Amino acid sequence: MSVIKLSGVEKKYGEKVVFSGVNLEVPAGAFAVLRGESGAGKSTLLDLIAGLEQPTAGRIEVDGQDVWKMTPKARVEFYRHAIGIIFQGSYLQPQLTLRENIALPGVFAGTIPAERKAQVERLAGLLGITENLDFLPKEVSGGQAERACIARALLLNPKVILADEPTNNLDDRNAQIVLKILDVVRQKLGVTVVIASHGAEVLGLATQLVTVAQGKVESKPTERKLTTSEQDERSPVAK
């Protein structure tokens, strides 16, 4: 079953055509990697899937819902729970602790404080940052901040995680750790991961490769399959 489906999608800014005739399906549980040169439109494609940009033409379905047929209020509420977003550069509110940053989506969604607190603690434990929760972003490492971003994206139990170059500001070791954490989270929590990345290290984790070039999008599955036991053995989470 496809959790994301784009049909005949076009995106234009004035006279500039970014995409034309895009058809794309991402199966539930996939680790889909978007590849393409800078400026090819990877971030725009993620924004279209995330509902941050409206297509000029075509249809976008997320979890079986035609999102642009919803009312604006219904669409905001749907996306709040259906998709978690990890932005470039570990973007966290600098004046808030990691605990407060992770909890923000729940605050905006009006979730019960006790449930929100428990979810923050659960995700922090899963991602190995429990001891860092009461520090500000500037007081932790880049890798720990990126884990907090992943936890924040997972707070409302989304079906899909969208990540736009999440390892850009990390060294090689932390980049590898963060990517493997995303894959472990995918398998343990059953979310679908769609990630835009230039790095070659992400290719080994991909179950689907999506190439973005010259206004077109092409997709193909990979042969990569890992059993749960193999993934658990290689898991960097909570270490």
C-alpha positions as CSV (number, residue, x, y, z in Angstrom):
1,M,0.0,0.0,0.0
2,S,1.3,3.5,-0.9
3,V,1.3,6.0,1.9
4,I,2.3,8.8,-0.5
5,K,1.0,9.1,-4.0
6,L,1.5,11.9,-6.5
7,S,-0.4,11.8,-9.8
8,G,0.3,14.2,-12.7
9,V,1.8,16.8,-10.3
10,E,3.0,20.1,-11.8
11,K,4.7,22.9,-9.9
12,K,5.4,26.3,-11.3
13,Y,6.6,29.6,-9.9
14,G,5.4,32.2,-12.4
15,E,6.8,31.0,-15.7
16,K,9.4,28.7,-14.2
17,V,8.4,25.0,-14.3
18,V,9.9,23.1,-11.4
19,F,8.1,19.8,-12.0
20,S,5.8,18.6,-14.8
21,G,3.8,15.3,-14.9
22,V,5.2,13.8,-11.7
23,N,3.9,10.4,-10.8
24,L,5.3,8.9,-7.6
25,E,4.3,6.3,-5.1
26,V,6.1,5.6,-1.8
27,P,5.0,2.3,-0.1
28,A,4.2,2.3,3.6
29,G,7.3,1.4,5.6
30,A,9.8,2.5,2.9
31,F,13.1,4.3,3.4
32,A,12.9,6.4,0.2
33,V,16.0,8.5,-0.7
34,L,15.6,11.6,-2.9
35,R,18.7,12.1,-5.1
36,G,19.6,15.0,-7.4
37,E,21.9,17.9,-7.9
38,S,21.5,21.2,-5.9
39,G,18.6,23.1,-7.3
40,A,17.0,20.0,-8.9
41,G,13.9,20.4,-6.7
42,K,14.3,17.8,-3.9
43,S,13.3,20.3,-1.2
44,T,10.3,21.5,-3.3
45,L,9.2,17.9,-3.7
46,L,9.4,17.4,0.1
47,D,7.4,20.6,0.6
48,L,4.7,19.4,-1.8
49,I,4.4,16.1,0.1
50,A,4.4,18.0,3.4
51,G,1.6,20.3,2.3
52,L,3.9,23.4,2.6
53,E,3.5,24.0,-1.1
54,Q,0.4,23.6,-3.2
55,P,0.8,21.9,-6.6
56,T,0.0,24.0,-9.7
57,A,-1.8,20.9,-11.1
58,G,-2.2,17.3,-10.2
59,R,-3.2,15.2,-7.1
60,I,-1.3,14.5,-3.9
61,E,-2.5,11.8,-1.6
62,V,-1.1,11.1,1.9
63,D,-2.3,8.0,3.7
64,G,-5.1,7.7,1.2
65,Q,-6.4,11.3,1.6
66,D,-6.5,13.8,-1.2
67,V,-5.0,16.6,0.8
68,W,-5.9,19.6,-1.4
69,K,-9.6,18.7,-1.3
70,M,-9.6,19.3,2.4
71,T,-10.5,22.6,4.0
72,P,-7.5,24.5,5.2
73,K,-8.3,23.8,8.8
74,A,-8.8,20.1,8.2
75,R,-5.6,19.9,6.2
76,V,-3.5,21.5,8.9
77,E,-4.9,19.1,11.5
78,F,-4.3,16.1,9.2
79,Y,-0.7,17.0,8.4
80,R,0.0,17.7,12.1
81,H,-0.6,14.1,12.9
82,A,0.3,12.4,9.5
83,I,3.7,13.8,8.8
84,G,6.7,14.7,10.9
85,I,9.4,17.0,9.4
86,I,13.1,17.2,10.1
87,F,14.5,20.4,8.7
88,Q,18.0,21.2,7.6
89,G,20.5,22.2,10.3
90,S,19.0,20.7,13.5
91,Y,16.6,23.6,13.8
92,L,15.6,23.9,17.4
93,Q,14.3,26.9,19.4
94,P,17.6,28.1,21.1
95,Q,15.8,29.4,24.2
96,L,14.1,26.1,24.9
97,T,15.6,22.9,26.4
98,L,15.6,19.7,24.3
99,R,12.6,18.5,26.4
100,E,10.6,21.6,25.6
101,N,11.6,21.5,21.9
102,I,10.5,17.9,21.5
103,A,7.2,18.7,23.2
104,L,6.3,21.7,21.0
105,P,4.2,19.8,18.4
106,G,2.1,18.4,21.3
107,V,1.7,21.9,22.8
108,F,0.4,23.2,19.4
109,A,-1.9,20.2,19.0
110,G,-3.3,20.6,22.5
111,T,-2.4,17.1,23.7
112,I,-2.8,16.2,27.4
113,P,0.4,17.4,29.3
114,A,0.9,14.2,31.1
115,E,0.7,12.2,27.9
116,R,3.0,14.6,26.2
117,K,5.6,14.3,28.9
118,A,5.4,10.5,28.8
119,Q,5.9,10.5,25.0
120,V,8.9,12.8,25.3
121,E,10.5,10.5,27.8
122,R,9.7,7.4,25.7
123,L,11.2,8.9,22.6
124,A,14.2,10.3,24.4
125,G,14.9,6.8,25.8
126,L,14.6,5.3,22.3
127,L,17.0,7.8,20.8
128,G,19.5,7.8,23.7
129,I,19.1,11.4,24.8
130,T,17.4,11.1,28.2
131,E,20.3,12.6,30.0
132,N,20.3,15.6,27.7
133,L,16.7,16.6,27.9
134,D,17.2,19.6,30.2
135,F,20.0,21.2,28.3
136,L,19.7,23.9,25.7
137,P,20.5,23.1,22.1
138,K,23.8,25.0,22.3
139,E,24.8,22.8,25.3
140,V,24.7,19.5,23.4
141,S,26.5,18.1,20.4
142,G,25.2,18.3,16.9
143,G,24.3,14.6,16.9
144,Q,22.3,14.9,20.1
145,A,20.5,18.0,18.7
146,E,19.6,16.0,15.6
147,R,18.2,13.2,17.7
148,A,16.0,15.8,19.4
149,C,14.8,16.9,16.0
150,I,13.9,13.3,15.2
151,A,12.1,12.9,18.5
152,R,10.1,16.1,17.9
153,A,9.1,14.8,14.5
154,L,7.9,11.6,16.0
155,L,6.0,13.1,18.9
156,L,2.5,12.9,17.4
157,N,3.0,9.4,16.0
158,P,3.1,10.3,12.3
159,K,2.8,7.8,9.4
160,V,5.6,9.6,7.5
161,I,8.9,11.3,8.4
162,L,10.3,13.8,5.9
163,A,13.9,14.8,6.3
164,D,15.7,17.4,4.2
165,E,19.5,17.0,4.3
166,P,19.4,16.2,8.1
167,T,23.1,15.3,8.2
168,N,24.5,18.4,6.5
169,N,26.0,19.9,9.6
170,L,27.3,16.7,11.1
171,D,30.7,15.0,10.9
172,D,30.8,11.6,9.2
173,R,30.4,9.5,12.4
174,N,27.4,11.4,13.6
175,A,25.9,11.5,10.1
176,Q,26.0,7.7,10.0
177,I,24.5,7.4,13.4
178,V,21.6,9.7,12.6
179,L,20.8,7.9,9.4
180,K,20.9,4.5,11.1
181,I,18.6,5.9,13.8
182,L,16.1,6.9,11.2
183,D,16.2,3.4,9.8
184,V,15.8,1.8,13.2
185,V,12.9,4.1,14.0
186,R,11.3,3.2,10.7
187,Q,11.5,-0.5,11.6
188,K,10.6,-0.3,15.2
189,L,7.8,2.3,14.9
190,G,6.5,1.4,11.4
191,V,6.9,4.9,10.0
192,T,7.8,5.7,6.4
193,V,11.0,7.7,5.9
194,V,11.5,10.1,2.9
195,I,14.9,11.7,3.0
196,A,16.6,14.2,0.6
197,S,20.4,13.7,0.9
198,H,23.6,14.2,-1.2
199,G,25.6,11.8,1.0
200,A,26.6,8.5,-0.4
201,E,26.3,6.9,3.1
202,V,22.4,7.0,2.9
203,L,22.3,4.8,-0.2
204,G,22.9,1.6,1.7
205,L,19.8,2.2,3.8
206,A,17.4,2.9,0.9
207,T,14.6,0.6,0.0
208,Q,13.6,3.1,-2.8
209,L,15.6,5.6,-4.8
210,V,13.9,8.6,-6.2
211,T,15.9,10.6,-8.8
212,V,15.0,14.3,-9.3
213,A,16.4,15.9,-12.4
214,Q,15.3,18.4,-15.1
215,G,11.7,18.7,-13.8
216,K,11.2,14.9,-13.8
217,V,11.0,12.4,-11.0
218,E,11.9,8.7,-11.5
219,S,11.6,6.0,-8.8
220,K,12.9,2.5,-8.5
221,P,13.0,0.0,-5.6
222,T,16.4,-1.3,-4.3
223,E,17.2,-4.8,-3.3
224,R,18.0,-3.8,0.3
225,K,16.3,-5.9,2.9
226,L,17.3,-6.3,6.6
227,T,15.7,-8.6,9.1
228,T,14.7,-7.3,12.5
229,S,17.5,-9.2,14.2
230,E,20.1,-7.9,11.9
231,Q,18.8,-4.3,12.4
232,D,18.7,-4.7,16.2
233,E,22.3,-5.9,16.2
234,R,23.5,-2.9,14.2
235,S,21.3,-0.4,16.0
236,P,23.1,2.8,17.3
237,V,20.0,3.9,19.3
238,A,20.5,4.5,23.0
239,K,24.2,3.9,22.8
